[in-house]
Amino acid sequence: MYRVASGVTRALLLVSSILLLANPASARRLWEAGIQVGTTEEKDGTNALRDLPDIFDTDNLGQLFGGYDPRNEPLRAKLDLRGLPALIAWDDVNFVLTIAVPGVPQLVFDSPPTSTDPLEEAFDEFEDWLHGDFDGPGAASTALTSFLQELVARSPVDPVAGNPNSLMSRMTGHDYKLGSEGPFIYSDRRIPDAPDQTGIGLLFNYASVGIRGNLDVETLELPFDHRFNLRRFPNLSLLFSFPLTATFTNREWSVMGSIGLGFQYRPFEWWALTPMFRLGASGSIDVGAAAFLYSATLNSDIHFPLSRFVDGAPEVEVHIVNQLGISESLGFEIGDFKIDYDLTNGVFRNGGYLRGVFGQSRWGWRFFGNDTRWAGDDLFFESHADIGLALLRTGNAAGFLYESLALEASYFGDFDAYNGVSLMLRGRF
């Protein structure tokens, strides 16, 4: 049996390695510009928002257009703001930069006539406005909410919402996983002496987004959870969850994390209900995101054996898992820094898994699949799925089995424009 488990492990590692190494070079950058001066057109771009004004400084434009001076010649450009289109116009007489973005009031930034680099200075104001640190007569800070909503609706790699690697998706996904695991693999009776359990892990995934050119997203996550199994209330467990995540979009990083609190109630041996409340945050200077979200979910796990061993333990078990929840953004203000996405979305996640063991050994397997759908404010991806296989090693606590070690390999995405692979190792003790 050891050879079987070892062979499955090697197969999972081989498949995951092939998928994870299939990392094509990015064909586009997060922030791109097609610039026109007179009849000449040039393209330039960057993966870091803070470098966007540098594209329009005098030195760079001088190299692209042979000595261009923004004080003497107008300019037009088409911007691709990681998926959100924008049109800009530079007035070299009044030193005014106008930016038109779909769904957003027209933005106007100006520079003083004494400026040595008026166009770059106007773009610096635009960057400050994107960070919530600018409020002027031509670019009100209140218009930033509309801009941020357009980003999550039009950008396939927004760190806050709208794709499987965003904060909104990851927060509700953690609740779903906690609700589908239960304290133990099976419990045909009450658990009066169940010990508390802690879960830790390490996850890596890679996603390729083929929308108007390729974008790459890599994710590294450290999930942590603890389960307090109450001896006086053997059908109840308190749950605490604290995952930390870093994503790298075209090599530019975003960080996110959340704190989840809830409980699992098992009214019957075959049914577990898990309400969870979670507060999370995400931020990135270069990708351009800063948000606080909260979510509230109710997760249901109905499970039953397909076959049992002689001693009554399930040989193959079916779990049907459902989630209903809501996620909403929280506006915040720190000094002059003001951000409010004003997002409210409902989540519906349905799926489940088959779980079994290899003979009478402590090694087992799990095959799982889930479908996630969003309703409410516009998101770029309003549905996605994941499917995968896990190799398990079971532990024993007070006579009950649980997943002491799991190695998971999975696919996630929409099977079209967003395709990702994930590898996770986690343990519980």
N, C-alpha and C positions, 0 to 999 in steps of 0.2 A: 504494500500500500504506500510505503514511503516513496517507491519509484514512481507510482502514479501521481502523487502530489507534486513530487519534484519535477516530473515531466510537464504537468499543467503549469507550474510556476515558470519554467523555462519558455513554454509556448506563449504565456501571457507577456512575459518580458520581451520576447522576440517581436511579437506583433506590435506591442506598444512602442518599442524602439524604432521599428520601421516607420510607423506613423509619425512619431515625434520628430524624427530626423528629416521627414519630408517637408522641409521648411524652405519654401521658395523665397528668393530675394524679393523684397517689396518693390513693386512697380510704381508706387506713388508715395507721396509724403503727406503728412497729416494736414499741413497748411501749404497750399499751392497758389501760385498767381500766374496768370497769363497777362502780360503787360503790353500795352500798345502806346507807342509814342510816334505821332505822325502816321506813316504807313508801315512802320516796323513793329513786329511783334516778337517778344521773347518770353520764355518761361523760366520761373525760378520757384523755389519752395524750401520748406524746412519742416522738421518733425517737432520743433520746440516753439511753442507760442511766443516765448520771450524773444525769439529771434525773428519774428515776423516783421517788426519795424526795420530790421537791418536790410531786408530785401529792398526797401524803398528809401534807403539812405543815399546820399549823393554819390558816395564812392562806388557802391554796387550798381546803381543806375548808370553812372558814368561809364563803367566797364561794359554794361549790356548795350548801351545806346551811344557810345562814343562821345563822352563828355556832356551828357545830359545835365541840365541845371533846372531844378524844379521852380526856380524863381523866374524863369524865362520861357517855359514851355509847358502846356497842359499834358495830362496823362490820363489814360483809361486803363482799367484792369478788370479781369474776372477772377474772383477769389473762390477757392474751394476750401472751406473751413471744416476740414475732416468730414466732408459730405454735404455740408450746407453751402449752397451757392450764394455769392454776393457780387454786386457790381459796384465799382468805385470810380469816382471822377475827381481829378485834382484841378482846381482853378488856380492858375499861376498868377492871376492878377490880384485876387482877393485873398490868396493863401487859404483856401477852404477845401477841405476833403469831405466829399459826400459818399456815403455808403448805403446802398439799398439792399436789404435782405428780405426775402419773402416772409410775410407774416409779422414784420417788425416795422414800427415807424421809422421813417428815413432818419439816418444818423448824420450829423454834421459836426466836424471838428475843424478848428481853425488854429492858425499860428500867427504870431506877431510879425509885422514886416521886417523887424530887425533880426529875425532868426537866421542863423547861418545854414540851417538844414530844415526848412519849414515842413517839408513833406514827412520826414522821419519823425519830427516832433508831433505832427498831427496823428501819425500812427502810434506813437507812444501813448497819446491820449486815448486812442481806440483800445489799446491793450489794457490800459488802466480801467477803462469802462467795462471790458470783459471780465476783469477781476472784481467788479463792483466798487471800484475806488475812484470813480469819476462821475460827476453829475453836472451837466452844463445845459444851457438853453437849447442847444441843438442835439443833445444826446442825454435825455433824462434817464436817471438810474432806473425808473419804473419800467422803461422799455426793455431792460435786461431780462426780465422774467419771460417776455415773449420770445426773446432771442434764445434763451436756454430751453424753452419748450420746443422751439424749432430744431434745436440741436438734437434732443433726444428723439425727435420724430424723423430726422433726416440723416443723422450720423449713425453708422452701423457699429461704431466703437466707443460710444459715450460711456464714461466710467460710472455714471449715475443710474441710467435706466435705458431700456430699449434693446438689450441684447443679453445672451446667456451669461456673459462675464461681468455684467454691471452689478452695482451694489444692490439694486432692487431685486434682481433675480437671485443673487447669492443669498440674501437674507431669508427670503421665503423658502429657498432650496434647503437651507440648513434646518429650518423648522420641519420641513417635509421628511428629511432624513431621520431626525430625532423621533418623529411620530411613527415612522415605519419600522424602527428597530425594536422598540420595547425594551424592557429591562433584561429579558431573556428570550431565547429562541422559542421556547414554549413554556406554558405554565398551566397545567391541568388542575392545579389546586392553589390555595392561597399561599403566600410566601411570608410566613411569620418571621423568619430569620434571615431575610435577604440582606447581604452586605451592600454598602454603597459602592458605586462604580465610577471610575474616571476613564474618559476616552481621549486619546491624543492621536495625531496623525500628521502626514505630510502629503500634499497634493501638488501635482504639476500638470498643467494642460497647455496645449497649443491650439490656436484657432486661426484659420485663414478666411478672410472676408473678401470675396470677389465682387465688390461693388465699385464700378467705375475705376478699376485698377485694384491691385491687391494690397490689403492691409494685414499685418500680422499682430496677433495678441498672444502673449505668453503670460501664464499665471502661476504664482507660487503661493500656496496657502498652508497655514498651520491651524487646523481645527482643534478645538479643545471643548470638552463638555464634562459635566459631572452630574450624576444621578443620586439623589438621596432617596433610598427606598425605606419608607416609613414602617417601622415594625408594628406600631399601634394601628396603622391603616394599611394592611398588606395589599390592598388593591390600588394604592396610590403611590406615585413617585414624583418628587420635585426635580425639575430639570434646570440646569444652568449651562449656558453655551457662550463661548468667547472665541470666535475665529478671527484670525488676522490674515490679510490678503495683500499681495502686491501684484499688480499687472503691469506688463511692459508692452505698450502699443507702439509698434515701429521703434522699439528700444527706448521709448520715453515712459517713465514710470508714473503709476498712480497707486495710492495706498488706500485701503479701506478696512474697516473692521466693524463689528457689531457685538452687542451684548443681548443675549436672549434669556428670558425667564419664562417658566411655565410649569405645567405638571401633566402627568399622564394618569388617567383614570381607566381602570379595567373593570367595567361593570359585569362582564362575562369573561370566561376563559378564552373566548374566541374573538373578542373585540376590545380594542384600545382606543381611547379618545385623548388627544393631546392638544390643548389650547396653548398657544405661545404668544408672547409679546416681545418685540425686539426693537432696539434702537441702534442705528448704524450711521456711519459717516464715511465719506469718500472725498479725496482731494488730490489735485495734481496741478502744478504750476504750468508745466509744458503741454500736457494734453488739454488743459483748460477745463477744470471741474472743481467744484466745492459744494458739498451738500450734506445735510442731515436728513435721514429718513426714519420713519417708524413703520412697523408692520404688526398686524395682528392676524393670526391664522388659527384655524381649527383643522386638525389632522385626524383622520380616521384610518385604522388598520383592522381589517377583518381577515382572519387567517384560519385555515383548517388543513388537516393532513390529507394527502392523497394516498399515502400508505404508511404503515407503522411497522416497527420491529416487534419482536416477541415481547420485549419488556415494556412496550407502550410508547416508547419514544418515536417521534415521527421520522420516517426515512426520507420522504419528500413532502414538503409543505408549501401551500399556496398563500400568498399575502396579497390582498386587494387594498390599495392605498389611495385615499382621496384627500384633497386639500381645498379649502375655501378660505380666502383671506383678503385683506386690504393693505395697501401700502401708500403712504402719503409723505410728501416732502415737508420739511420744517424750515421756514425762513429764519435767517440769523443775521445779526449785525455785530461787528466788532470794530469799534471806532468808525472810520469812514468806509469800512468794508461791509457791503450789504449784498446778500445773495438770497433769492427766493425762486425756486423752480415752480412752485405752485402746482405740483403733480398729485393726482389722486387716481390710483389704479386698483382694480380688483384682480385677483389671481385665482385661476382654477387649474389645479394640477391633479391628474389622474394617472394611475399606473399600478405597478405592483411587481412582484417577483416570485420566482420558484426557487426553493432552497432545498438542498439535499446533502447527503453524506456519502462518502465512499465506503460502503460496507459498514463494518462496526468500528472503523477508525475514528479518530478525532478530527480528521480532515473532511472538508465538505466544499460545496460550490453554491453559488447564487447567480441566477440569470435574471436581469431586471430591465424594465423599460418604463418610461414615464412621458407623458404629454403635458405641456404647460401652455396655458392661454391667458392673455391679458385683456382686460376691458377698462375703458375710462379714457384718460388723455392719450393722445396719439403717441405711439412708440414705433421705432423703426421696425423691430421684429415683434409682432404681437403674438407669436406662437413659436415654440421650439420643442424639441424632443431630446431624450437621451436614452441610450441602450447600451448594456454592457454585461460583463461577466466578472465574477469575483471568485478567488480561491480563499477558503476559510479554514481556520483552525479553531476548534471549539474548546471553551473552558467549562469548568463545573463550579457552581457556587450554590451551596445549600441544596445540592441535588438537582440543580437546574442548569441547563446548557446555555451558553452565550458565546458570541463571537469574540474570542480573545485576540484574534489576529485576522486581518482581511487585506488582501491585495486585489484592487479593482482596476480594470481597464475598460474604458467606455468611449463611445462616440456621443457628441452632443452638437446640436445645431438644427438647421431647417432642411437639410438634405439638398440644398441648392446653393444659396449665396454665402451661408455661414456654416462652416464645417470645422469641427474641433475634435481633438482626442485628449483623453485624460487618463492619468495614472495616479492612483492613491494607495498609500500604505497607512494603515491605522491599527491601533490596538486598544484593548480595554482591560482594565485590571481593578 
